[in-house]
Amino acid sequence: MAHEPYVLPFVDVAQEWVVRCDCGCGLLERYQQKDDADEAAKAAAEVQLP
């Protein structure tokens, strides 16, 4: 599976945004603002994995 981080809404007690990737790299981070999550996903996508 390719390393392709993406953003999705996460609703729990408060609305949050999650950046995750399903390639097995373990990326799973929460953000309060969608803009922050978008930036983190973009930065993570630029990381070269072995």
C-alpha positions in Angstrom: 0.0 0.0 0.0 1.3 3.5 -0.9 2.2 6.1 1.7 -0.7 8.6 1.2 -1.6 10.6 4.3 -5.2 12.0 4.3 -7.4 14.1 6.6 -10.7 13.1 8.0 -13.1 14.5 10.6 -13.0 13.0 14.0 -16.0 13.7 16.3 -15.7 12.8 19.9 -16.3 15.2 22.7 -15.2 18.1 20.5 -14.7 18.3 16.8 -11.2 17.4 15.7 -9.4 16.5 12.5 -7.3 13.4 12.1 -4.3 12.9 9.8 -3.7 9.2 9.1 -2.2 6.9 6.6 -3.0 3.3 5.9 0.3 2.2 4.6 1.5 0.9 7.9 3.8 3.9 8.8 1.7 4.5 12.0 0.7 8.1 11.2 -2.3 9.1 13.3 -2.4 12.6 14.6 -5.2 14.8 15.9 -5.6 18.6 15.2 -8.1 21.1 16.4 -8.1 23.1 13.1 -8.6 21.6 9.6 -5.9 23.9 8.2 -3.3 22.5 10.6 -4.4 18.9 9.7 -4.1 19.8 5.9 -0.6 21.2 6.4 0.5 18.1 8.5 -0.9 15.7 5.8 1.0 17.6 3.1 4.2 17.6 5.1 3.8 13.9 5.8 3.2 13.1 2.2 6.6 14.6 1.3 8.5 12.3 3.7 10.3 9.5 1.9 9.8 6.2 3.6 12.2 3.3 3.1 
